[in-house]
Amino acid sequence: MAPAGEFLGEDFYRAGGVPALMRSLLDAGRLHGDAVTVSGRTVAENLADAPPADPTVIRPFDEPLAARGGLLVMTGNLFDSAVMKTSVLTGDFPAVSDYRAIVFEGPEDYHARIDDPELGVDEHCILVIRYTGPIGYPGSAEVVNMEVPAALLRMGVTTLPTLGDGRQSGTSDAPSILNASPEAAAGGNLAILRTGDRIRVDLDHARVDVLLTDEEIAARWAGYTPPVLENQTPWQEIYRATVGQLDSGGCLELALAYQDLVHTKGIPRDSH
């Protein structure tokens, strides 16, 4: 599907949609057909009358579009884990390349400065946005899919690699590295990154590294002053104090103790 393919959401719907896709997975033995759903019926019962998939849009299970999926889990010295959207990469995208970092302190800073000629943004840069994760934003904002400056657009450069601790839209066609965990606000090394630093992206080894020595990284942390994160509501304060990182789902960590609470803790008392 677009932007990595030629079809849109409505094409997927007309090709049979989710029921047809699930039926294909069920027939391939990839779903538990006996699992009971919210309808009270099993998965297999729900899909008994599912339409056959149009193979032009929904490929048969044994005829995938590609041998590997469109996402790559990355690691490195900037974060423990992040996800790169590889489905949009063109054939000439280098397997290993170094980029000059252009660092923004959130979306407001990006919009204010992206067209500043003093940044010297060119086709050899990677756009970095931080303090946009579960704690920093808060809530992990969909802002990693940053557009290139107008000057590059006029030169015919339409996308640049991007990197951030937030999320992005699935419709973006930029080669993005997102969901970096831990985020800058939780002690991730994105916090000490500076504009002009060299970042190496190595697809062969699924790594993203800033080309600094361990000593330089430690020295930057020694002089680091974290930004003040202002809470605008009591709910933001509670959320920031209890939320986990995106690599574990960005869940309220304290809520994990209340899973299946009817069986583990009993039905809560009624309150009139």
C-alpha positions in Angstrom: 0.0 0.0 0.0 1.0 3.6 -0.5 3.5 5.1 0.0 5.5 1.9 -0.3 3.2 0.4 -3.0 0.6 1.4 -5.6 -2.6 0.7 -3.8 -4.7 2.8 -1.3 -6.8 1.9 1.7 -10.0 1.8 -0.4 -8.3 -0.7 -2.8 -7.5 -2.9 0.1 -11.1 -2.7 1.3 -12.5 -3.6 -2.2 -10.0 -6.5 -2.4 -11.7 -8.1 0.6 -10.2 -6.0 3.4 -9.3 -7.3 6.8 -11.7 -10.3 6.7 -10.1 -11.6 3.5 -6.6 -11.0 4.9 -7.5 -12.9 8.1 -9.0 -15.7 6.1 -5.8 -16.1 4.1 -3.8 -16.2 7.4 -6.3 -18.7 8.9 -6.0 -21.0 5.8 -2.2 -20.8 6.1 -2.4 -21.9 9.7 -1.2 -18.6 11.1 -4.3 -17.8 13.2 -5.9 -19.7 16.1 -9.3 -20.4 14.5 -10.7 -21.7 17.8 -10.1 -18.4 19.7 -13.3 -16.9 20.9 -13.8 -13.2 19.8 -16.0 -10.4 21.3 -18.8 -11.6 19.0 -19.1 -14.8 21.1 -18.0 -16.7 18.0 -14.6 -18.2 17.2 -12.3 -16.6 14.7 -13.0 -19.4 12.2 -16.7 -18.9 12.6 -16.4 -15.2 12.0 -14.4 -15.8 8.8 -16.5 -18.7 7.4 -18.2 -16.3 4.9 -15.2 -14.0 4.3 -14.8 -13.1 0.7 -11.8 -14.4 -1.2 -9.0 -12.0 -1.4 -8.2 -10.2 -4.7 -4.6 -11.5 -5.2 -3.7 -8.3 -7.1 -3.9 -6.3 -3.9 -3.7 -9.0 -1.1 -1.1 -11.4 -2.2 -1.5 -15.1 -1.3 0.4 -16.1 1.8 2.9 -18.3 -0.1 3.5 -15.5 -2.7 4.7 -12.6 -0.6 5.6 -9.3 -2.2 9.0 -9.4 -0.5 10.9 -12.0 1.5 11.3 -9.6 4.5 8.9 -7.2 6.1 9.0 -3.5 5.7 10.4 -2.7 9.1 13.9 -3.1 10.6 14.6 -3.0 14.4 17.8 -1.0 14.9 20.2 -0.5 17.8 23.3 1.5 18.4 24.9 4.0 20.8 22.1 6.5 20.5 19.4 4.1 21.7 18.7 0.5 22.7 16.1 0.0 20.0 14.3 1.9 17.2 12.3 1.0 14.2 13.3 1.9 10.6 10.7 2.0 7.9 12.6 0.1 5.1 9.6 -0.5 2.8 10.0 3.0 1.3 13.7 2.6 0.6 14.7 2.8 -3.1 17.3 0.6 -4.7 19.9 3.3 -4.6 19.6 3.9 -0.8 23.1 3.0 0.6 23.4 0.1 3.0 25.9 2.0 5.0 26.2 5.8 5.0 27.3 8.7 7.2 25.1 11.8 7.7 25.4 15.2 9.3 22.9 15.6 12.1 20.5 18.5 12.2 18.9 18.4 15.7 15.5 19.9 16.7 14.1 20.2 20.2 10.6 19.2 19.2 8.1 20.1 16.4 7.9 23.8 17.3 11.7 24.2 16.9 11.6 22.2 13.7 8.9 24.4 12.1 10.7 27.6 13.3 14.1 26.7 11.9 13.9 24.1 9.1 14.3 26.8 6.4 17.1 28.7 8.2 20.0 28.8 5.7 22.5 28.9 8.7 21.7 25.2 9.3 23.2 24.3 5.9 20.8 21.4 5.3 21.8 19.4 2.2 21.2 15.9 0.8 23.9 14.5 3.2 22.0 15.4 6.4 19.7 13.5 8.7 16.9 15.4 10.5 16.7 14.5 14.2 13.9 15.4 16.5 13.9 14.7 20.3 11.8 15.2 23.4 8.8 13.8 21.5 8.5 10.4 23.2 6.1 9.2 25.9 7.6 11.4 28.6 9.1 14.2 26.6 6.1 15.3 24.6 4.2 13.7 26.5 2.4 10.9 24.7 4.8 10.2 21.9 3.9 12.6 19.1 3.6 11.7 15.4 6.2 14.2 14.3 9.3 12.2 13.1 8.2 12.5 9.5 9.8 15.8 8.9 9.8 17.6 5.5 12.9 18.9 3.8 13.6 22.6 3.7 12.1 24.6 0.7 15.5 25.2 -0.7 16.1 21.5 -1.2 12.7 21.0 -2.7 13.5 23.5 -5.3 16.6 21.4 -6.1 14.5 18.3 -6.5 15.4 16.7 -3.2 12.1 15.6 -1.7 13.1 13.4 1.3 15.9 13.1 3.8 16.5 10.4 6.5 14.8 11.3 9.8 15.4 10.1 13.3 13.5 10.7 16.5 12.0 9.4 19.7 8.4 10.0 18.7 6.2 8.4 16.1 5.3 9.1 12.5 2.5 8.6 10.0 2.4 5.3 8.1 1.8 7.4 4.9 5.2 9.1 5.1 7.6 8.1 2.3 10.8 9.3 4.2 13.4 6.8 5.3 12.6 7.3 9.0 14.1 5.8 12.2 11.5 6.3 14.9 10.4 5.1 18.3 13.9 5.5 19.6 14.1 4.0 23.1 15.1 5.2 25.6 13.9 8.6 24.6 15.9 11.8 25.2 13.8 12.6 28.3 14.5 9.2 29.8 18.2 9.3 29.5 18.7 8.2 25.9 21.8 9.5 24.1 19.7 11.5 21.7 19.7 14.0 24.5 23.4 14.8 24.1 23.4 14.8 20.3 24.4 18.1 18.6 23.9 19.6 15.2 26.9 18.7 13.1 27.6 15.3 14.7 28.2 12.5 12.2 25.7 9.6 12.4 26.3 6.3 10.7 23.3 4.3 9.5 24.3 0.6 8.8 21.4 -1.4 7.4 23.5 -4.5 7.1 24.1 -4.7 10.8 20.9 -2.8 11.8 22.8 -0.1 13.7 22.7 3.6 14.1 25.7 5.2 15.8 26.9 8.7 16.5 30.6 8.8 15.6 31.8 9.9 19.0 34.1 8.2 21.5 32.7 6.9 24.8 34.8 9.5 26.5 33.1 12.3 24.5 29.7 10.9 25.2 30.4 10.8 28.9 31.8 14.3 28.9 28.6 15.6 27.3 26.5 13.9 29.9 28.6 15.4 32.6 27.7 18.9 31.3 24.1 18.1 30.4 21.2 20.1 31.9 17.8 18.5 31.2 15.0 20.7 29.9 12.2 21.5 32.3 9.1 19.5 31.3 6.0 21.5 32.2 2.8 19.6 32.9 -0.3 21.3 31.7 -2.7 19.0 33.5 -2.6 16.6 36.4 -3.1 13.8 34.0 0.1 14.7 32.2 2.0 14.6 35.5 0.5 11.1 36.3 1.2 9.9 32.8 4.8 11.1 32.8 5.5 9.5 36.2 4.2 6.1 35.2 4.6 5.6 31.5 7.2 3.2 30.0 9.2 3.4 26.8 8.1 2.6 23.3 10.2 -0.5 23.1 7.9 -2.0 25.8 4.7 -0.6 24.3 4.6 2.9 25.9 2.2 1.5 28.6 1.4 2.9 32.0 3.7 0.6 33.9 1.6 0.6 37.1 -1.4 -0.6 35.0 0.4 -3.9 34.2 -0.3 -5.1 37.7 -4.0 -4.9 37.0 -4.2 -7.1 34.0 -7.0 -9.7 34.2 -8.0 -8.0 37.5 -11.3 -9.9 37.8 -9.4 -13.1 38.2 -6.4 -11.8 40.1 -7.9 -9.2 42.4 -11.7 -9.8 42.1 -14.5 -7.5 41.0 -14.0 -4.0 42.5 -16.5 -2.7 45.0 -19.4 -0.8 43.6 -19.4 2.9 44.4 -22.8 4.8 44.2 
